[in-house]
């Protein structure tokens, strides 16, 4: 959803041009999250300047250049904030864009990701106090409340008021989910951030050596840990400084995710719910809004395992195309260090210590949304076969709506590429309250799901920028297969099956490359289909999930109506849609449901349908019945879905390109859905 970035330099001289360029560049890194407007705030000569614009970051960049800005002016200390907005309250417009301000003088400004659910009550309170509003957003209410507390506390105390204390008072009043970063002309070298439910991290960069990997959490009346001076934080007679040098030069980067900061630093701190982080005089402190006995005593300074080239497009037309072609490597990365092909063993280090508890559970429950949900549908049958346990797969929103009964001996898996999906996080909270063992499967180290679950699996697919998920799907698929193999390692009756699957995994990268070599053939098919208005995809067994995921890819980026249909349900309604004008793609593989899929194919042909069939190489019986056949390499049945989805990913990409759409930023969609 919305993207937040903020940059503070302390004792590091930076020109205004450098600062504005850093803000704009970070917003471009965050574009993949989805947005409809953008804006920045930076220091003018005697006030805060705010520039906002409806549309793409490129349009904002042009708007910035249209202003008469002294780019050469240098600042030893400066705070800049930036934002990409996804409209929730108020239409996309300049006035509704962020940063939102406290008034015409821009005394306080804020960028916000999330939703304030009680903003109407707060707004009415402020209206009664004489405050006026220029936007339709819930965010303006927040920054106006900051101004209200500042003016009230200043009047009551008659002395300087701590910026952080003001923000803590505001956060106490807010309901909903949010990540907030505040800037103020009253506190020119300070920045305050708060998080509840929406992701926020802080990158740290300094020429001085960082001497500790932990920042203590503070409560009222505790001093801050100084990152750039000799001020110390006393705890158990020890000191907790990040830097050994006095007055160390330091730069801080606040961001919604790591892609915006990796260009500058790989040292980051992930904020937790109800954290308030403040930087004053170069010193970073992290405070808690609420104290509980289970609170950790510190926040770790983590090292990101990400490189800049991973989030660059390279020679590809789009990130989605790049990520499709990265799948031979991404599935290898998911398996690397976890599977011993010589001894047929699998070890997932993240869940190893909990595997005995998982084996004794009542049920395995997989909870996810969108593509992640489809990866659980794709692997459910294998999980049931190898674990001999009941396996439920749930859409997180429906799971919550039904208030599904959860028991202490259930094991719940939460699958999310970003690890920040709002509905999945709410489901995790629901299951934690009921005492279940919770397992995360994510692609993002330090994400909320990876931190809040008891154990988990990182799929190691690498950053995925395209909104339409591709390589994360196949890596999630592989990760769950690895889990099933680990669960069945001591089952003698399963050993032959396990060995076949492990052999199939070993051969998988080469077979994916073989399909990618068919790209031009699939592009030709796209030229025949791109003007159609609807598309049906049919399959069953292990490939039903392929139909669901393929249909999702088509509708996401081509805006063509598409529907994934279980071939066994063909006579229960969908067959009425079939005629010579309706494009149909059927997946027919040599597995246990091969003859049933052949029957479905015959029914489509009998209704004058012209099916495009994805089938195994050498399957002439199926190919001759098809209007067009795409023959792909054959593998073991439970892994065939990894291969059969790739032609559909390529097809969706080429159809969208032929239609002239931006495949990386489809309309109305966001990469990371951080609000319900």
C-alpha positions as CSV (number, residue, x, y, z in Angstrom):
1,X,0.0,0.0,0.0
2,X,1.3,3.5,0.8
3,X,5.1,3.9,0.8
4,X,7.0,6.0,3.5
5,X,10.5,7.3,3.3
6,X,12.3,9.8,5.5
7,X,16.0,10.9,5.5
8,X,17.8,12.6,8.3
9,X,21.5,13.7,8.1
10,X,23.4,14.7,11.2
11,X,26.8,16.3,11.0
12,X,26.9,15.0,7.4
13,X,26.9,17.9,5.0
14,X,24.3,17.4,2.2
15,X,23.1,19.8,-0.5
16,X,19.4,20.3,-0.9
17,X,19.7,18.8,-4.3
18,X,21.1,15.6,-2.9
19,X,18.4,15.4,-0.3
20,X,15.5,15.9,-2.7
21,X,17.1,13.4,-5.1
22,X,17.3,10.9,-2.3
23,X,13.6,11.4,-1.5
24,X,12.5,11.0,-5.1
25,X,14.8,8.0,-5.7
26,X,13.3,6.3,-2.7
27,X,9.8,6.8,-3.8
28,X,10.7,5.2,-7.1
29,X,11.9,2.2,-5.2
30,X,8.6,2.1,-3.4
31,X,6.4,2.4,-6.5
32,X,5.8,-1.3,-6.7
33,X,3.7,-1.1,-3.5
34,X,1.0,0.6,-5.5
35,X,0.0,4.3,-5.3
36,X,-2.0,7.1,-7.0
37,X,-0.2,10.2,-5.8
38,X,3.1,11.3,-4.2
39,X,4.7,14.1,-2.3
40,X,7.8,15.3,-0.4
41,X,8.6,17.8,2.4
42,X,12.0,19.4,2.9
43,X,13.5,22.5,4.5
44,X,13.1,25.8,2.7
45,X,15.0,28.9,3.7
46,X,12.7,29.7,6.6
47,X,10.0,27.1,6.6
48,X,9.1,23.5,5.5
49,X,8.3,23.2,1.8
50,X,5.8,20.6,0.7
51,X,5.3,19.5,-2.9
52,X,2.6,17.0,-3.8
53,X,1.1,15.7,-7.0
54,X,-1.5,13.3,-8.2
55,X,-0.2,10.6,-10.4
56,X,3.2,8.9,-10.8
57,X,6.5,9.8,-9.1
58,X,7.7,11.0,-12.5
59,X,5.0,13.7,-12.4
60,X,6.1,14.7,-8.9
61,X,9.6,15.0,-10.1
62,X,8.5,17.4,-12.9
63,X,6.5,19.4,-10.3
64,X,9.6,19.7,-8.1
65,X,11.7,20.9,-11.1
66,X,9.0,23.5,-11.8
67,X,9.7,25.2,-8.4
68,X,12.5,27.7,-8.0
69,X,14.7,25.7,-5.6
70,X,18.2,26.5,-4.5
71,X,19.6,23.0,-4.9
72,X,23.1,24.0,-3.9
73,X,22.4,25.1,-0.4
74,X,24.1,22.8,2.1
75,X,22.7,21.4,5.4
76,X,24.8,19.8,8.2
77,X,21.5,18.7,9.7
78,X,18.2,18.2,7.8
79,X,15.0,16.1,7.8
80,X,13.1,15.3,4.6
81,X,10.0,13.1,4.3
82,X,8.4,11.5,1.3
83,X,5.3,9.4,0.5
84,X,3.4,7.5,-2.1
85,X,-0.3,7.4,-1.4
86,X,-2.9,4.8,-2.0
87,X,-6.3,6.5,-1.6
88,X,-8.5,5.2,1.2
89,X,-10.0,8.4,2.6
90,X,-10.6,11.0,-0.1
91,X,-10.0,10.8,-3.9
92,X,-6.6,10.9,-5.4
93,X,-5.7,14.6,-5.6
94,X,-3.0,17.1,-4.7
95,X,-4.7,18.2,-1.5
96,X,-5.3,14.7,-0.3
97,X,-1.7,13.6,-1.0
98,X,0.9,13.3,1.6
99,X,2.8,14.8,3.4
100,X,-0.3,16.2,5.2
101,X,0.2,19.4,7.1
102,X,-1.0,21.0,10.3
103,X,-1.8,24.4,8.7
104,X,-0.7,26.9,6.1
105,X,2.6,27.5,7.8
106,X,3.6,23.8,7.6
107,X,4.6,23.8,11.2
108,X,4.1,20.0,11.4
109,X,3.9,17.5,8.6
110,X,3.4,13.8,8.5
111,X,3.5,10.8,6.1
112,X,1.2,7.9,7.0
113,X,0.6,4.3,5.9
114,X,-2.6,2.7,7.3
115,X,-6.0,3.7,8.4
116,X,-7.1,5.7,11.5
117,X,-10.5,4.2,12.3
118,X,-11.6,6.8,14.8
119,X,-10.6,9.8,12.8
120,X,-14.2,11.1,12.6
121,X,-14.4,11.4,16.4
122,X,-11.1,13.2,16.6
123,X,-12.0,15.5,13.7
124,X,-15.2,16.5,15.4
125,X,-13.2,17.3,18.6
126,X,-10.8,19.5,16.6
127,X,-13.6,21.2,14.7
128,X,-15.2,22.1,18.1
129,X,-11.8,23.6,19.0
130,X,-11.8,25.8,15.9
131,X,-9.5,23.9,13.7
132,X,-10.3,23.7,10.0
133,X,-9.5,21.1,7.4
134,X,-8.5,21.3,3.7
135,X,-8.4,17.6,2.8
136,X,-10.7,14.5,3.1
137,X,-8.0,12.4,4.7
138,X,-7.8,10.7,8.1
139,X,-4.1,11.7,8.1
140,X,-4.8,15.4,8.3
141,X,-6.7,14.8,11.5
142,X,-3.5,13.2,13.0
143,X,-1.2,16.1,12.1
144,X,-3.8,18.7,13.3
145,X,-4.0,16.8,16.6
146,X,-0.2,17.1,16.9
147,X,-0.5,20.8,16.5
148,X,-3.3,20.9,19.1
149,X,-1.2,19.1,21.7
150,X,1.8,21.3,20.9
151,X,-0.2,24.5,21.4
152,X,-2.0,23.2,24.5
153,X,1.2,21.9,26.2
154,X,3.2,25.0,25.3
155,X,0.4,27.1,26.8
156,X,0.2,25.0,30.0
157,X,3.9,24.5,30.6
158,X,5.3,27.7,29.2
159,X,8.5,26.0,28.2
160,X,9.9,23.7,25.5
161,X,7.9,20.6,24.8
162,X,9.5,17.4,23.8
163,X,8.5,16.4,20.2
164,X,8.4,12.7,21.1
165,X,6.1,13.3,24.0
166,X,3.7,15.1,21.8
167,X,3.6,12.2,19.3
168,X,3.2,9.7,22.1
169,X,0.1,11.6,23.3
170,X,-1.3,11.6,19.8
171,X,-0.6,7.9,19.3
172,X,-2.5,7.1,22.5
173,X,-5.6,8.6,20.9
174,X,-5.4,6.7,17.6
175,X,-7.3,3.5,16.7
176,X,-6.5,1.4,13.7
177,X,-3.3,0.4,11.9
178,X,-0.6,2.9,11.0
179,X,3.0,3.8,10.4
180,X,3.7,7.5,10.9
181,X,6.8,9.7,10.4
182,X,6.6,13.3,11.6
183,X,8.6,16.5,10.7
184,X,8.3,19.9,12.3
185,X,9.8,23.4,11.8
186,X,9.7,23.8,15.6
187,X,12.1,20.8,15.8
188,X,14.2,21.3,12.7
189,X,16.8,18.5,13.3
190,X,14.4,16.0,14.9
191,X,12.2,13.2,13.5
192,X,9.7,11.0,15.3
193,X,8.1,7.8,14.0
194,X,5.4,5.5,15.3
195,X,4.2,2.1,14.2
196,X,1.1,0.0,14.9
197,X,0.1,-2.7,12.4
198,X,2.0,-1.2,9.4
199,X,5.6,-1.9,8.6
200,X,8.4,0.6,9.4
201,X,12.2,0.2,9.6
202,X,15.1,2.5,10.3
203,X,18.4,2.2,8.3
204,X,21.6,3.5,10.0
205,X,24.6,4.7,8.1
206,X,27.8,6.1,9.5
207,X,31.5,6.3,8.8
208,X,32.0,5.3,12.4
209,X,32.0,1.7,13.4
210,X,28.8,0.4,15.0
211,X,29.9,-1.2,18.2
212,X,26.6,-2.9,19.3
213,X,23.8,-4.8,17.6
214,X,21.1,-3.8,20.1
215,X,19.2,-0.6,21.0
216,X,17.5,-0.7,24.4
217,X,13.8,0.0,24.6
218,X,13.0,3.0,26.8
219,X,10.0,4.1,28.9
220,X,9.1,7.3,30.6
221,X,12.0,9.1,32.5
222,X,14.7,7.0,30.8
223,X,17.4,8.7,28.8
224,X,18.1,8.0,25.1
225,X,20.9,5.9,23.6
226,X,23.0,8.3,21.6
227,X,24.3,7.1,18.2
228,X,26.6,10.0,17.7
229,X,27.9,11.3,21.0
230,X,29.3,10.1,24.3
231,X,25.9,10.0,26.0
232,X,25.3,6.5,27.5
233,X,22.4,4.5,28.5
234,X,22.9,2.8,31.8
235,X,21.5,-0.7,32.2
236,X,22.9,-3.3,34.6
237,X,26.1,-1.2,35.0
238,X,26.9,-1.4,31.2
239,X,26.8,1.1,28.4
240,X,24.9,0.7,25.2
241,X,26.4,3.0,22.5
242,X,26.3,2.2,18.8
243,X,29.4,4.2,18.1
244,X,32.6,4.5,20.0
245,X,33.4,8.0,18.6
246,X,32.1,11.2,20.1
247,X,30.0,13.3,17.6
248,X,29.9,10.6,15.0
249,X,28.5,11.5,11.6
250,X,25.3,9.6,11.1
251,X,22.4,9.3,8.6
252,X,19.0,7.7,9.3
253,X,16.6,6.3,6.7
254,X,13.0,5.6,7.7
255,X,11.1,3.4,5.2
256,X,8.2,1.1,4.7
257,X,10.5,-1.6,3.4
258,X,14.1,-2.4,2.7
259,X,14.1,-1.6,-1.0
260,X,14.2,2.1,-0.3
261,X,17.2,2.0,2.0
262,X,19.4,-0.8,0.6
263,X,21.2,1.7,-1.8
264,X,22.5,3.4,1.3
265,X,22.9,0.9,4.1
266,X,22.2,-2.7,5.0
267,X,22.1,-2.1,8.7
268,X,18.5,-1.7,9.9
269,X,16.2,-1.8,12.9
270,X,12.7,-3.2,12.5
271,X,10.2,-1.3,14.6
272,X,7.5,-3.3,16.5
273,X,3.8,-2.4,17.1
274,X,3.5,0.5,19.6
275,X,7.1,1.6,19.2
276,X,7.9,5.3,19.0
277,X,11.3,6.1,17.5
278,X,12.8,9.5,17.9
279,X,16.0,11.1,16.6
280,X,17.2,14.3,18.4
281,X,20.7,15.7,18.2
282,X,21.8,12.6,16.2
283,X,20.6,10.3,19.0
284,X,18.1,7.5,18.3
285,X,15.8,6.3,21.0
286,X,13.0,3.8,20.8
287,X,10.2,4.0,23.3
288,X,7.2,1.9,24.0
289,X,3.6,3.2,24.2
290,X,2.5,0.2,26.3
291,X,4.6,-1.8,28.7
292,X,4.0,-5.6,29.1
293,X,5.9,-8.4,30.8
294,X,6.7,-10.0,27.5
295,X,8.3,-7.0,25.9
296,X,11.9,-7.6,24.8
297,X,14.5,-5.3,26.4
298,X,15.9,-4.1,23.1
299,X,15.6,-3.9,19.3
300,X,18.3,-5.6,17.2
301,X,20.3,-3.9,14.6
302,X,20.0,-6.4,11.7
303,X,22.0,-6.8,8.5
304,X,20.0,-7.1,5.3
305,X,20.9,-9.9,2.9
306,X,19.9,-7.9,-0.2
307,X,21.8,-6.3,-3.0
308,X,20.9,-3.3,-5.1
309,X,21.0,-5.2,-8.4
310,X,18.3,-7.5,-7.1
311,X,15.8,-4.6,-7.2
312,X,17.0,-3.3,-10.6
313,X,15.2,-4.2,-13.9
314,X,18.4,-4.9,-15.9
315,X,17.8,-5.7,-19.6
316,X,14.2,-6.8,-19.1
317,X,11.1,-4.7,-20.1
318,X,9.5,-5.1,-16.7
319,X,10.2,-6.4,-13.3
320,X,7.5,-9.1,-13.7
321,X,9.3,-10.4,-16.8
322,X,12.6,-10.4,-15.0
323,X,11.1,-12.3,-12.0
324,X,9.6,-14.9,-14.3
325,X,13.0,-15.5,-15.8
326,X,14.6,-15.6,-12.4
327,X,12.7,-18.7,-11.4
328,X,15.4,-21.3,-12.2
329,X,17.6,-19.5,-9.7
330,X,14.9,-18.6,-7.2
331,X,13.7,-22.2,-6.7
332,X,17.3,-23.3,-6.2
333,X,17.7,-20.6,-3.6
334,X,14.6,-21.9,-1.8
335,X,16.2,-25.4,-1.7
336,X,19.8,-24.3,-1.1
337,X,21.2,-25.7,2.2
338,X,18.0,-27.5,3.0
339,X,17.9,-30.6,0.9
340,X,20.6,-33.3,0.6
341,X,20.0,-34.9,-2.8
342,X,22.5,-37.7,-2.1
343,X,20.9,-38.8,1.2
344,X,17.3,-37.8,0.4
345,X,17.1,-35.7,3.6
346,X,15.5,-32.3,4.1
347,X,16.1,-29.9,7.0
348,X,14.3,-26.6,7.4
349,X,16.3,-24.9,10.1
350,X,13.6,-22.4,11.0
351,X,11.2,-25.0,12.1
352,X,13.6,-27.8,13.1
353,X,13.2,-27.2,16.9
354,X,9.4,-27.4,16.6
355,X,9.0,-30.3,14.2
356,X,8.1,-32.9,16.9
357,X,5.3,-30.6,18.1
358,X,4.1,-30.2,14.6
359,X,4.0,-33.9,14.0
360,X,1.8,-34.4,17.0
361,X,-0.8,-31.8,16.0
362,X,-4.5,-32.2,15.3
363,X,-4.6,-30.3,12.0
364,X,-2.4,-28.3,9.7
365,X,-4.2,-25.0,8.8
366,X,-2.7,-22.8,6.0
367,X,-4.0,-19.2,6.0
368,X,-3.1,-16.8,3.2
369,X,-4.5,-14.4,0.5
370,X,-4.3,-14.2,-3.3
371,X,-1.3,-16.0,-4.9
372,X,0.0,-17.2,-1.5
373,X,-3.4,-18.9,-1.0
374,X,-3.0,-20.6,-4.3
375,X,0.4,-22.0,-3.3
376,X,-1.3,-23.7,-0.4
377,X,-4.1,-25.1,-2.6
378,X,-1.4,-26.5,-4.9
379,X,0.4,-28.4,-2.1
380,X,-2.6,-29.5,0.0
381,X,-2.9,-32.9,-1.7
382,X,0.7,-33.7,-1.2
383,X,0.6,-32.6,2.5
384,X,-2.3,-34.8,3.1
385,X,-0.6,-37.7,1.5
386,X,2.8,-37.4,3.2
387,X,1.7,-36.3,6.7
388,X,-1.6,-38.2,6.9
389,X,-3.0,-35.3,8.8
390,X,-6.1,-33.2,8.0
391,X,-5.0,-30.1,6.0
392,X,-7.2,-27.0,5.7
393,X,-6.4,-24.1,3.4
394,X,-8.1,-20.8,4.3
395,X,-8.5,-17.4,2.7
396,X,-7.5,-15.1,5.6
397,X,-10.5,-12.7,5.2
398,X,-13.0,-15.5,5.1
399,X,-11.2,-17.3,8.0
400,X,-11.7,-14.2,10.1
401,X,-15.3,-13.6,9.0
402,X,-16.3,-17.1,10.1
403,X,-14.3,-16.9,13.4
404,X,-13.1,-20.4,12.6
405,X,-12.6,-22.6,15.7
406,X,-8.9,-23.0,16.5
407,X,-7.5,-25.3,19.2
408,X,-4.2,-25.4,21.1
409,X,-3.1,-28.6,19.3
410,X,-3.6,-27.0,15.8
411,X,-0.6,-25.8,13.8
412,X,-1.4,-22.7,11.7
413,X,0.8,-21.6,8.8
414,X,0.7,-18.0,7.6
415,X,1.9,-17.6,4.0
416,X,2.7,-14.1,2.7
417,X,5.4,-12.8,0.3
418,X,5.7,-9.5,2.1
419,X,5.0,-10.9,5.6
420,X,2.8,-7.8,6.1
421,X,-0.5,-8.8,4.6
422,X,-3.2,-7.2,6.8
423,X,-5.8,-10.0,6.8
424,X,-3.1,-12.7,7.3
425,X,-1.7,-10.7,10.2
426,X,-5.1,-10.4,11.8
427,X,-5.6,-14.1,11.4
428,X,-2.2,-14.7,13.1
429,X,-3.3,-12.6,16.0
430,X,-6.5,-14.5,16.2
431,X,-4.7,-17.9,16.3
432,X,-2.1,-16.7,18.8
433,X,-4.9,-15.7,21.2
434,X,-6.2,-19.3,21.0
435,X,-2.9,-20.9,21.7
436,X,-2.1,-22.5,18.4
437,X,1.5,-23.1,17.2
438,X,2.1,-20.6,14.5
439,X,4.5,-20.9,11.6
440,X,5.4,-18.2,9.1
441,X,6.3,-18.7,5.4
442,X,7.5,-15.4,4.0
443,X,9.9,-13.8,1.6
444,X,10.9,-10.9,3.8
445,X,13.3,-11.1,6.7
446,X,12.2,-9.0,9.6
447,X,8.5,-8.8,8.5
448,X,5.7,-8.8,11.0
449,X,4.7,-12.4,10.2
450,X,8.3,-13.6,10.5
451,X,8.7,-11.9,13.9
452,X,5.3,-12.8,15.4
453,X,5.2,-16.5,14.6
454,X,6.8,-19.2,16.8
455,X,9.0,-20.4,13.9
456,X,9.0,-20.2,10.1
457,X,10.5,-20.7,6.7
458,X,12.1,-17.9,4.6
459,X,11.5,-18.8,0.9
460,X,14.7,-16.9,-0.2
461,X,13.1,-16.0,-3.6
462,X,14.8,-12.6,-3.5
463,X,13.0,-9.2,-3.8
464,X,9.8,-9.3,-5.9
465,X,9.0,-5.9,-7.3
466,X,6.2,-6.7,-9.8
467,X,2.8,-6.4,-8.2
468,X,1.7,-9.7,-9.9
469,X,3.6,-12.4,-8.0
470,X,5.5,-15.0,-10.0
471,X,8.7,-16.3,-8.4
472,X,7.3,-16.0,-4.9
473,X,4.5,-18.4,-5.9
474,X,6.9,-21.1,-7.2
475,X,9.2,-20.6,-4.2
476,X,6.3,-20.9,-1.7
477,X,5.2,-24.1,-3.6
478,X,8.8,-25.5,-3.2
479,X,9.0,-24.5,0.5
480,X,5.8,-26.2,1.4
481,X,6.9,-29.4,-0.5
482,X,10.1,-29.3,1.5
483,X,8.0,-29.1,4.7
484,X,6.0,-32.1,3.6
485,X,9.2,-34.1,2.9
486,X,10.6,-33.2,6.3
487,X,7.4,-34.3,8.0
488,X,7.5,-37.7,6.3
489,X,11.2,-38.4,6.8
490,X,10.7,-41.2,9.3
491,X,7.7,-42.9,7.5
492,X,9.1,-46.1,5.9
493,X,6.0,-46.4,3.6
494,X,6.7,-43.0,2.1
495,X,10.4,-43.4,1.3
496,X,9.9,-44.4,-2.4
497,X,7.6,-41.5,-3.0
498,X,9.9,-39.1,-1.2
499,X,12.9,-40.1,-3.3
500,X,10.9,-39.5,-6.5
501,X,9.9,-36.0,-5.3
502,X,13.5,-35.2,-4.3
503,X,14.7,-36.3,-7.7
504,X,12.0,-34.1,-9.3
505,X,13.1,-31.1,-7.2
506,X,16.7,-31.6,-8.4
507,X,15.6,-31.6,-12.0
508,X,13.2,-28.7,-11.6
509,X,15.5,-25.7,-12.5
510,X,16.5,-27.2,-15.8
511,X,12.9,-27.9,-16.8
512,X,11.9,-24.4,-15.9
513,X,14.6,-23.1,-18.2
514,X,13.3,-25.4,-20.9
515,X,9.8,-23.7,-20.6
516,X,11.3,-20.2,-20.6
517,X,12.9,-21.0,-23.9
518,X,9.4,-21.3,-25.3
519,X,8.7,-17.6,-24.6
520,X,8.4,-16.7,-28.3
521,X,5.9,-19.5,-28.9
522,X,3.8,-18.2,-26.0
523,X,4.1,-14.6,-27.3
524,X,2.5,-15.8,-30.6
525,X,-0.4,-17.3,-28.7
526,X,-0.8,-14.0,-26.8
527,X,-1.2,-12.2,-30.2
528,X,-4.2,-14.5,-30.9
529,X,-5.8,-13.9,-27.5
530,X,-5.1,-10.3,-26.5
531,X,-8.2,-8.8,-28.0
532,X,-10.5,-11.3,-26.2
533,X,-12.7,-10.1,-23.3
534,X,-12.8,-13.3,-21.3
535,X,-10.8,-16.5,-20.7
536,X,-11.6,-19.8,-19.0
537,X,-8.8,-22.0,-17.5
538,X,-9.7,-25.6,-16.6
539,X,-7.9,-28.3,-14.8
540,X,-8.1,-30.7,-11.8
541,X,-6.1,-32.5,-9.3
542,X,-2.7,-31.0,-8.7
543,X,-3.3,-28.5,-11.5
544,X,-6.5,-27.0,-10.2
545,X,-4.4,-24.4,-8.3
546,X,-2.6,-23.7,-11.5
547,X,-5.9,-22.6,-13.1
548,X,-6.7,-20.4,-10.1
549,X,-3.3,-18.8,-10.2
550,X,-3.2,-18.5,-14.0
551,X,-6.6,-16.8,-14.0
552,X,-5.4,-14.4,-11.3
553,X,-2.3,-13.4,-13.3
554,X,-4.5,-12.8,-16.4
555,X,-7.1,-10.6,-14.6
556,X,-4.4,-8.8,-12.5
557,X,-2.4,-7.3,-15.4
558,X,-4.5,-7.7,-18.5
559,X,-7.8,-6.6,-17.0
560,X,-9.4,-9.4,-19.0
561,X,-12.1,-11.4,-17.2
562,X,-10.6,-14.8,-16.4
563,X,-11.9,-17.7,-14.3
564,X,-10.1,-20.8,-13.0
565,X,-12.5,-23.8,-13.1
566,X,-12.2,-27.2,-11.6
567,X,-12.7,-29.5,-14.5
568,X,-14.8,-31.9,-12.4
569,X,-17.4,-29.1,-12.0
570,X,-17.7,-28.5,-15.8
571,X,-21.2,-30.0,-16.0
572,X,-22.4,-28.1,-13.0
573,X,-22.6,-24.7,-14.8
574,X,-19.3,-23.7,-16.5
575,X,-20.0,-25.8,-19.6
576,X,-22.8,-23.3,-20.5
577,X,-20.1,-20.7,-21.2
578,X,-18.3,-22.8,-23.8
579,X,-18.7,-22.1,-27.5
580,X,-16.5,-21.3,-30.5
581,X,-16.0,-17.7,-29.4
582,X,-14.9,-18.4,-25.8
583,X,-11.2,-18.9,-25.3
584,X,-10.5,-21.9,-23.1
585,X,-7.1,-23.1,-21.7
586,X,-7.1,-26.6,-20.4
587,X,-4.3,-28.2,-18.4
588,X,-4.0,-31.9,-19.1
589,X,-1.1,-33.8,-17.5
590,X,-0.2,-37.4,-17.3
591,X,-1.2,-38.0,-13.7
592,X,-4.0,-39.8,-11.8
593,X,-6.7,-37.6,-13.2
594,X,-5.4,-37.7,-16.8
595,X,-8.4,-39.7,-18.2
596,X,-10.8,-37.4,-16.4
597,X,-9.2,-34.3,-17.9
598,X,-9.4,-36.0,-21.3
599,X,-13.1,-36.4,-20.8
600,X,-13.4,-32.7,-19.9
601,X,-11.4,-31.9,-23.1
602,X,-13.8,-33.9,-25.2
603,X,-16.8,-32.1,-23.7
604,X,-15.3,-28.7,-24.6
605,X,-14.5,-29.9,-28.2
606,X,-18.1,-31.3,-28.5
607,X,-19.5,-27.8,-27.7
608,X,-17.4,-26.3,-30.6
609,X,-14.8,-25.0,-28.1
610,X,-11.3,-24.3,-29.4
611,X,-9.2,-25.2,-26.4
612,X,-5.6,-24.3,-26.0
613,X,-4.1,-27.2,-24.1
614,X,-1.0,-27.2,-21.8
615,X,0.2,-30.9,-21.8
616,X,3.2,-33.0,-21.4
617,X,5.8,-33.3,-24.2
618,X,5.0,-36.2,-26.4
619,X,1.3,-36.4,-25.5
620,X,0.0,-36.6,-29.0
621,X,-3.4,-37.9,-28.0
622,X,-4.1,-34.7,-26.1
623,X,-2.3,-32.4,-28.6
624,X,-4.3,-33.6,-31.6
625,X,-7.6,-32.7,-29.9
626,X,-6.5,-29.1,-29.2
627,X,-6.8,-26.0,-31.2
628,X,-3.3,-25.3,-30.0
629,X,-1.0,-27.3,-27.7
630,X,1.8,-26.0,-25.5
631,X,3.9,-29.0,-24.6
632,X,6.0,-28.7,-21.5
633,X,8.5,-31.1,-19.7
634,X,7.0,-33.8,-17.6
635,X,7.9,-34.2,-13.9
636,X,6.4,-36.0,-10.9
637,X,2.7,-35.2,-10.5
638,X,3.0,-33.1,-7.3
639,X,5.6,-30.8,-8.8
640,X,3.9,-30.4,-12.3
641,X,2.1,-27.3,-11.1
642,X,5.4,-25.5,-10.8
643,X,6.0,-26.1,-14.5
644,X,2.5,-25.6,-15.8
645,X,2.1,-22.1,-14.2
646,X,5.1,-20.6,-16.1
647,X,3.4,-20.6,-19.5
648,X,0.5,-18.8,-18.0
649,X,2.7,-16.3,-16.3
650,X,4.4,-15.6,-19.7
651,X,1.0,-15.5,-21.4
652,X,-0.4,-12.9,-19.0
653,X,2.7,-10.8,-19.4
654,X,2.6,-10.8,-23.2
655,X,-1.2,-10.2,-23.4
656,X,-0.8,-7.2,-21.0
657,X,2.1,-5.8,-23.0
658,X,0.2,-6.1,-26.3
659,X,-2.8,-4.3,-24.7
660,X,-0.4,-1.5,-23.7
661,X,-0.7,-1.9,-19.9
662,X,2.0,-1.3,-17.3
663,X,2.5,-4.9,-16.1
664,X,4.4,-3.9,-13.0
665,X,1.8,-1.4,-11.7
666,X,-1.7,-2.7,-12.6
667,X,-4.5,-0.3,-11.8
668,X,-6.2,-0.4,-8.4
669,X,-3.7,-3.0,-7.0
670,X,-0.9,-2.9,-4.5
671,X,2.0,-5.2,-3.9
672,X,1.8,-5.2,-0.1
673,X,-1.8,-5.0,1.2
674,X,-1.3,-3.5,4.6
675,X,-4.9,-2.5,5.3
676,X,-8.0,-4.7,5.6
